[in-house]
């Protein structure tokens, strides 16, 4: 039970960190820089969206573990 709770917390932390990183990448794609090419903007934007997708995966895993914990709590009562 404690192990599942720790996993859920870790997954939520991973998701938050990845979302934060994706925001920085996305903002970096809009900042004006000398020599910034369309390819670089595409890489930054695509990397941001990829990180958001991975964060959503971790968050969905955390939700699944939360449901499992809630189900085990109701069966133990």
N, CA, C and O atoms as a Tinker XYZ file with bonds, in Angstrom:
   308  protein
     1  N      0.831000   -1.185000    0.000000    73     2
     2  CA     0.000000    0.000000    0.000000    64     1     3
     3  C      0.884000    1.262000    0.000000    63     2     4     5
     4  O      0.655000    2.192000   -0.773000    81     3
     5  N      1.883000    1.274000    0.870000    73     3     6
     6  CA     2.796000    2.413000    0.950000    64     5     7
     7  C      3.582000    2.560000   -0.349000    63     6     8     9
     8  O      3.855000    3.674000   -0.796000    81     7
     9  N      3.942000    1.433000   -0.948000    73     7    10
    10  CA     4.702000    1.462000   -2.204000    64     9    11
    11  C      3.878000    2.097000   -3.326000    63    10    12    13
    12  O      4.406000    2.870000   -4.126000    81    11
    13  N      2.592000    1.771000   -3.382000    73    11    14
    14  CA     1.725000    2.370000   -4.402000    64    13    15
    15  C      1.568000    3.870000   -4.167000    63    14    16    17
    16  O      1.555000    4.654000   -5.116000    81    15
    17  N      1.451000    4.257000   -2.920000    73    15    18
    18  CA     1.337000    5.682000   -2.595000    64    17    19
    19  C      2.594000    6.427000   -3.027000    63    18    20    21
    20  O      2.504000    7.530000   -3.568000    81    19
    21  N      3.763000    5.837000   -2.793000    73    19    22
    22  CA     5.024000    6.464000   -3.202000    64    21    23
    23  C      5.136000    6.565000   -4.719000    63    22    24    25
    24  O      5.608000    7.574000   -5.243000    81    23
    25  N      4.700000    5.513000   -5.430000    73    23    26
    26  CA     4.722000    5.549000   -6.896000    64    25    27
    27  C      3.825000    6.653000   -7.429000    63    26    28    29
    28  O      4.194000    7.372000   -8.358000    81    27
    29  N      2.642000    6.785000   -6.834000    73    27    30
    30  CA     1.708000    7.810000   -7.283000    64    29    31
    31  C      2.320000    9.198000   -7.097000    63    30    32    33
    32  O      2.215000   10.050000   -7.979000    81    31
    33  N      2.953000    9.420000   -5.959000    73    31    34
    34  CA     3.595000   10.708000   -5.700000    64    33    35
    35  C      4.717000   10.967000   -6.693000    63    34    36    37
    36  O      4.855000   12.081000   -7.198000    81    35
    37  N      5.520000    9.943000   -6.977000    73    35    38
    38  CA     6.611000   10.094000   -7.941000    64    37    39
    39  C      6.088000   10.419000   -9.332000    63    38    40    41
    40  O      6.633000   11.289000  -10.011000    81    39
    41  N      5.037000    9.729000   -9.762000    73    39    42
    42  CA     4.471000    9.985000  -11.084000    64    41    43
    43  C      3.947000   11.416000  -11.188000    63    42    44    45
    44  O      4.121000   12.067000  -12.218000    81    43
    45  N      3.311000   11.906000  -10.131000    73    43    46
    46  CA     2.820000   13.279000  -10.152000    64    45    47
    47  C      3.973000   14.270000  -10.208000    63    46    48    49
    48  O      3.882000   15.290000  -10.891000    81    47
    49  N      5.060000   13.978000   -9.495000    73    47    50
    50  CA     6.235000   14.851000   -9.539000    64    49    51
    51  C      6.863000   14.851000  -10.927000    63    50    52    53
    52  O      7.226000   15.906000  -11.448000    81    51
    53  N      6.992000   13.667000  -11.527000    73    51    54
    54  CA     7.538000   13.582000  -12.883000    64    53    55
    55  C      6.697000   14.414000  -13.847000    63    54    56    57
    56  O      7.231000   15.158000  -14.669000    81    55
    57  N      5.378000   14.281000  -13.737000    73    55    58
    58  CA     4.480000   15.017000  -14.632000    64    57    59
    59  C      4.652000   16.522000  -14.452000    63    58    60    61
    60  O      4.693000   17.262000  -15.435000    81    59
    61  N      4.753000   16.977000  -13.211000    73    59    62
    62  CA     4.912000   18.410000  -12.963000    64    61    63
    63  C      6.238000   18.925000  -13.518000    63    62    64    65
    64  O      6.284000   19.995000  -14.125000    81    63
    65  N      7.304000   18.175000  -13.313000    73    63    66
    66  CA     8.615000   18.593000  -13.816000    64    65    67
    67  C      8.615000   18.648000  -15.341000    63    66    68    69
    68  O      9.147000   19.588000  -15.930000    81    67
    69  N      8.019000   17.642000  -15.980000    73    67    70
    70  CA     7.974000   17.630000  -17.439000    64    69    71
    71  C      7.111000   18.759000  -17.989000    63    70    72    73
    72  O      7.446000   19.349000  -19.016000    81    71
    73  N      6.007000   19.065000  -17.319000    73    71    74
    74  CA     5.183000   20.196000  -17.752000    64    73    75
    75  C      5.941000   21.509000  -17.612000    63    74    76    77
    76  O      5.855000   22.371000  -18.486000    81    75
    77  N      6.674000   21.663000  -16.529000    73    75    78
    78  CA     7.469000   22.883000  -16.342000    64    77    79
    79  C      8.525000   23.015000  -17.434000    63    78    80    81
    80  O      8.715000   24.095000  -17.993000    81    79
    81  N      9.200000   21.929000  -17.731000    73    79    82
    82  CA    10.221000   21.960000  -18.775000    64    81    83
    83  C      9.609000   22.263000  -20.142000    63    82    84    85
    84  O     10.201000   22.994000  -20.937000    81    83
    85  N      8.445000   21.713000  -20.415000    73    83    86
    86  CA     7.807000   21.972000  -21.705000    64    85    87
    87  C      7.396000   23.433000  -21.838000    63    86    88    89
    88  O      7.437000   23.991000  -22.935000    81    87
    89  N      7.001000   24.056000  -20.734000    73    87    90
    90  CA     6.662000   25.482000  -20.779000    64    89    91
    91  C      7.895000   26.305000  -21.131000    63    90    92    93
    92  O      7.812000   27.233000  -21.935000    81    91
    93  N      9.037000   25.974000  -20.536000    73    91    94
    94  CA    10.268000   26.711000  -20.862000    64    93    95
    95  C     10.656000   26.515000  -22.327000    63    94    96    97
    96  O     11.086000   27.464000  -22.984000    81    95
    97  N     10.511000   25.312000  -22.839000    73    95    98
    98  CA    10.824000   25.081000  -24.246000    64    97    99
    99  C      9.873000   25.846000  -25.155000    63    98   100   101
   100  O     10.293000   26.417000  -26.161000    81    99
   101  N      8.608000   25.858000  -24.805000    73    99   102
   102  CA     7.610000   26.542000  -25.622000    64   101   103
   103  C      7.851000   28.050000  -25.622000    63   102   104   105
   104  O      7.744000   28.703000  -26.660000    81   103
   105  N      8.178000   28.598000  -24.450000    73   103   106
   106  CA     8.486000   30.032000  -24.375000    64   105   107
   107  C      9.752000   30.335000  -25.173000    63   106   108   109
   108  O      9.844000   31.366000  -25.839000    81   107
   109  N     10.720000   29.434000  -25.100000    73   107   110
   110  CA    11.957000   29.628000  -25.845000    64   109   111
   111  C     11.751000   29.638000  -27.340000    63   110   112   113
   112  O     12.547000   30.234000  -28.066000    81   111
   113  N     10.714000   29.001000  -27.815000    73   111   114
   114  CA    10.460000   29.008000  -29.255000    64   113   115
   115  C      9.913000   30.347000  -29.729000    63   114   116   117
   116  O      9.967000   30.638000  -30.924000    81   115
   117  N      9.388000   31.171000  -28.826000    73   115   118
   118  CA     8.834000   32.473000  -29.209000    64   117   119
   119  C      9.789000   33.629000  -28.969000    63   118   120   121
   120  O      9.605000   34.705000  -29.539000    81   119
   121  N     10.805000   33.431000  -28.139000    73   119   122
   122  CA    11.737000   34.524000  -27.858000    64   121   123
   123  C     12.556000   34.842000  -29.103000    63   122   124   125
   124  O     13.058000   33.939000  -29.772000    81   123
   125  N     12.687000   36.129000  -29.408000    73   123   126
   126  CA    13.483000   36.485000  -30.592000    64   125   127
   127  C     14.975000   36.277000  -30.319000    63   126   128   129
   128  O     15.504000   36.746000  -29.311000    81   127
   129  N     15.636000   35.576000  -31.224000    73   127   130
   130  CA    17.067000   35.329000  -31.117000    64   129   131
   131  C     17.677000   35.495000  -32.500000    63   130   132   133
   132  O     17.039000   35.213000  -33.514000    81   131
   133  N     18.905000   35.952000  -32.524000    73   131   134
   134  CA    19.589000   36.055000  -33.806000    64   133   135
   135  C     19.935000   34.666000  -34.311000    63   134   136   137
   136  O     20.406000   33.821000  -33.549000    81   135
   137  N     19.707000   34.436000  -35.557000    73   135   138
   138  CA    20.052000   33.152000  -36.158000    64   137   139
   139  C     19.074000   32.038000  -35.848000    63   138   140   141
   140  O     19.356000   30.870000  -36.117000    81   139
   141  N     17.926000   32.386000  -35.285000    73   139   142
   142  CA    16.938000   31.353000  -34.970000    64   141   143
   143  C     16.219000   30.965000  -36.262000    63   142   144   145
   144  O     15.595000   31.798000  -36.919000    81   143
   145  N     16.321000   29.707000  -36.602000    73   143   146
   146  CA    15.719000   29.227000  -37.841000    64   145   147
   147  C     14.370000   28.589000  -37.552000    63   146   148   149
   148  O     14.025000   28.305000  -36.405000    81   147
   149  N     13.618000   28.374000  -38.624000    73   147   150
   150  CA    12.328000   27.707000  -38.481000    64   149   151
   151  C     12.512000   26.283000  -37.954000    63   150   152   153
   152  O     11.663000   25.766000  -37.228000    81   151
   153  N     13.620000   25.665000  -38.324000    73   151   154
   154  CA    13.893000   24.305000  -37.864000    64   153   155
   155  C     14.066000   24.269000  -36.344000    63   154   156   157
   156  O     13.579000   23.355000  -35.678000    81   155
   157  N     14.756000   25.259000  -35.809000    73   155   158
   158  CA    14.973000   25.311000  -34.364000    64   157   159
   159  C     13.662000   25.550000  -33.617000    63   158   160   161
   160  O     13.415000   24.948000  -32.572000    81   159
   161  N     12.828000   26.430000  -34.159000    73   159   162
   162  CA    11.519000   26.690000  -33.551000    64   161   163
   163  C     10.679000   25.418000  -33.576000    63   162   164   165
   164  O      9.990000   25.105000  -32.605000    81   163
   165  N     10.735000   24.691000  -34.677000    73   163   166
   166  CA     9.979000   23.449000  -34.793000    64   165   167
   167  C     10.468000   22.411000  -33.781000    63   166   168   169
   168  O      9.661000   21.697000  -33.187000    81   167
   169  N     11.771000   22.326000  -33.585000    73   167   170
   170  CA    12.328000   21.375000  -32.623000    64   169   171
   171  C     11.900000   21.740000  -31.200000    63   170   172   173
   172  O     11.507000   20.865000  -30.429000    81   171
   173  N     11.975000   23.029000  -30.851000    73   171   174
   174  CA    11.569000   23.460000  -29.507000    64   173   175
   175  C     10.082000   23.217000  -29.263000    63   174   176   177
   176  O      9.689000   22.741000  -28.198000    81   175
   177  N      9.266000   23.547000  -30.253000    73   175   178
   178  CA     7.823000   23.350000  -30.107000    64   177   179
   179  C      7.476000   21.866000  -30.059000    63   178   180   181
   180  O      6.674000   21.437000  -29.229000    81   179
   181  N      8.079000   21.088000  -30.946000    73   179   182
   182  CA     7.827000   19.644000  -30.942000    64   181   183
   183  C      8.302000   18.982000  -29.663000    63   182   184   185
   184  O      7.634000   18.090000  -29.139000    81   183
   185  N      9.454000   19.412000  -29.154000    73   183   186
   186  CA     9.953000   18.876000  -27.883000    64   185   187
   187  C      9.024000   19.217000  -26.731000    63   186   188   189
   188  O      8.806000   18.399000  -25.837000    81   187
   189  N      8.482000   20.419000  -26.754000    73   187   190
   190  CA     7.517000   20.813000  -25.721000    64   189   191
   191  C      6.275000   19.949000  -25.740000    63   190   192   193
   192  O      5.795000   19.510000  -24.695000    81   191
   193  N      5.752000   19.703000  -26.941000    73   191   194
   194  CA     4.560000   18.864000  -27.048000    64   193   195
   195  C      4.851000   17.411000  -26.680000    63   194   196   197
   196  O      4.005000   16.729000  -26.103000    81   195
   197  N      6.041000   16.947000  -27.013000    73   195   198
   198  CA     6.436000   15.592000  -26.626000    64   197   199
   199  C      6.494000   15.465000  -25.103000    63   198   200   201
   200  O      6.017000   14.480000  -24.539000    81   199
   201  N      7.075000   16.458000  -24.446000    73   199   202
   202  CA     7.137000   16.431000  -22.984000    64   201   203
   203  C      5.753000   16.513000  -22.358000    63   202   204   205
   204  O      5.503000   15.894000  -21.323000    81   203
   205  N      4.860000   17.263000  -22.967000    73   203   206
   206  CA     3.484000   17.321000  -22.462000    64   205   207
   207  C      2.826000   15.953000  -22.580000    63   206   208   209
   208  O      2.117000   15.523000  -21.670000    81   207
   209  N      3.057000   15.269000  -23.697000    73   207   210
   210  CA     2.505000   13.924000  -23.872000    64   209   211
   211  C      3.031000   12.946000  -22.836000    63   210   212   213
   212  O      2.274000   12.138000  -22.297000    81   211
   213  N      4.324000   13.017000  -22.560000    73   211   214
   214  CA     4.910000   12.130000  -21.551000    64   213   215
   215  C      4.370000   12.478000  -20.172000    63   214   216   217
   216  O      4.115000   11.585000  -19.364000    81   215
   217  N      4.191000   13.773000  -19.893000    73   215   218
   218  CA     3.632000   14.191000  -18.607000    64   217   219
   219  C      2.202000   13.682000  -18.449000    63   218   220   221
   220  O      1.807000   13.259000  -17.363000    81   219
   221  N      1.431000   13.723000  -19.528000    73   219   222
   222  CA     0.065000   13.190000  -19.462000    64   221   223
   223  C      0.070000   11.689000  -19.194000    63   222   224   225
   224  O     -0.789000   11.178000  -18.473000    81   223
   225  N      1.040000   10.983000  -19.776000    73   223   226
   226  CA     1.162000    9.546000  -19.510000    64   225   227
   227  C      1.424000    9.301000  -18.031000    63   226   228   229
   228  O      0.774000    8.452000  -17.423000    81   227
   229  N      2.379000   10.041000  -17.436000    73   227   230
   230  CA     2.680000    9.860000  -16.019000    64   229   231
   231  C      1.489000   10.236000  -15.143000    63   230   232   233
   232  O      1.222000    9.576000  -14.138000    81   231
   233  N      0.778000   11.287000  -15.518000    73   231   234
   234  CA    -0.383000   11.694000  -14.736000    64   233   235
   235  C     -1.497000   10.652000  -14.826000    63   234   236   237
   236  O     -2.183000   10.392000  -13.838000    81   235
   237  N     -1.677000   10.055000  -16.000000    73   235   238
   238  CA    -2.705000    9.009000  -16.114000    64   237   239
   239  C     -2.325000    7.781000  -15.295000    63   238   240   241
   240  O     -3.201000    7.130000  -14.727000    81   239
   241  N     -1.035000    7.453000  -15.222000    73   239   242
   242  CA    -0.572000    6.348000  -14.368000    64   241   243
   243  C     -0.848000    6.665000  -12.899000    63   242   244   245
   244  O     -1.248000    5.781000  -12.141000    81   243
   245  N     -0.638000    7.919000  -12.491000    73   243   246
   246  CA    -0.905000    8.322000  -11.111000    64   245   247
   247  C     -2.395000    8.205000  -10.793000    63   246   248   249
   248  O     -2.767000    7.790000   -9.695000    81   247
   249  N     -3.246000    8.570000  -11.750000    73   247   250
   250  CA    -4.688000    8.457000  -11.545000    64   249   251
   251  C     -5.092000    6.992000  -11.419000    63   250   252   253
   252  O     -5.928000    6.653000  -10.581000    81   251
   253  N     -4.509000    6.120000  -12.240000    73   251   254
   254  CA    -4.814000    4.690000  -12.167000    64   253   255
   255  C     -4.407000    4.110000  -10.810000    63   254   256   257
   256  O     -5.135000    3.304000  -10.231000    81   255
   257  N     -3.257000    4.520000  -10.316000    73   255   258
   258  CA    -2.826000    4.041000   -9.006000    64   257   259
   259  C     -3.738000    4.584000   -7.914000    63   258   260   261
   260  O     -4.047000    3.872000   -6.958000    81   259
   261  N     -4.171000    5.836000   -8.043000    73   259   262
   262  CA    -5.092000    6.416000   -7.063000    64   261   263
   263  C     -6.405000    5.637000   -7.025000    63   262   264   265
   264  O     -6.946000    5.378000   -5.950000    81   263
   265  N     -6.916000    5.266000   -8.195000    73   263   266
   266  CA    -8.145000    4.469000   -8.245000    64   265   267
   267  C     -7.940000    3.111000   -7.587000    63   266   268   269
   268  O     -8.811000    2.617000   -6.872000    81   267
   269  N     -6.766000    2.508000   -7.840000    73   267   270
   270  CA    -6.468000    1.215000   -7.234000    64   269   271
   271  C     -6.409000    1.333000   -5.712000    63   270   272   273
   272  O     -6.900000    0.457000   -5.000000    81   271
   273  N     -5.811000    2.407000   -5.217000    73   271   274
   274  CA    -5.737000    2.631000   -3.772000    64   273   275
   275  C     -7.125000    2.855000   -3.197000    63   274   276   277
   276  O     -7.441000    2.331000   -2.128000    81   275
   277  N     -7.960000    3.621000   -3.887000    73   275   278
   278  CA    -9.324000    3.867000   -3.403000    64   277   279
   279  C    -10.131000    2.568000   -3.388000    63   278   280   281
   280  O    -10.903000    2.338000   -2.458000    81   279
   281  N     -9.968000    1.730000   -4.387000    73   279   282
   282  CA   -10.685000    0.467000   -4.430000    64   281   283
   283  C    -10.247000   -0.461000   -3.305000    63   282   284   285
   284  O    -11.073000   -1.151000   -2.706000    81   283
   285  N     -8.957000   -0.478000   -3.020000    73   283   286
   286  CA    -8.477000   -1.344000   -1.946000    64   285   287
   287  C     -8.904000   -0.819000   -0.585000    63   286   288   289
   288  O     -9.108000   -1.602000    0.343000    81   287
   289  N     -9.046000    0.528000   -0.452000    73   287   290
   290  CA    -9.525000    1.085000    0.816000    64   289   291
   291  C    -10.985000    0.730000    1.057000    63   290   292   293
   292  O    -11.374000    0.431000    2.186000    81   291
   293  N    -11.794000    0.762000    0.005000    73   291   294
   294  CA   -13.216000    0.463000    0.173000    64   293   295
   295  C    -13.440000   -1.017000    0.432000    63   294   296   297
   296  O    -14.387000   -1.369000    1.135000    81   295
   297  N    -12.612000   -1.892000   -0.106000    73   295   298
   298  CA   -12.784000   -3.329000    0.136000    64   297   299
   299  C    -12.291000   -3.713000    1.526000    63   298   300   301
   300  O    -12.753000   -4.705000    2.090000    81   299
   301  N    -11.357000   -2.938000    2.088000    73   299   302
   302  CA   -10.849000   -3.246000    3.424000    64   301   303
   303  C    -11.806000   -2.778000    4.517000    63   302   304   305
   304  O    -11.739000   -3.265000    5.645000    81   303
   305  N    -12.675000   -1.859000    4.203000    73   303   306
   306  CA   -13.604000   -1.337000    5.229000    64   305   307
   307  C    -14.724000   -2.269000    5.487000    63   306   308
   308  O    -15.587000   -1.982000    6.316000    81   307
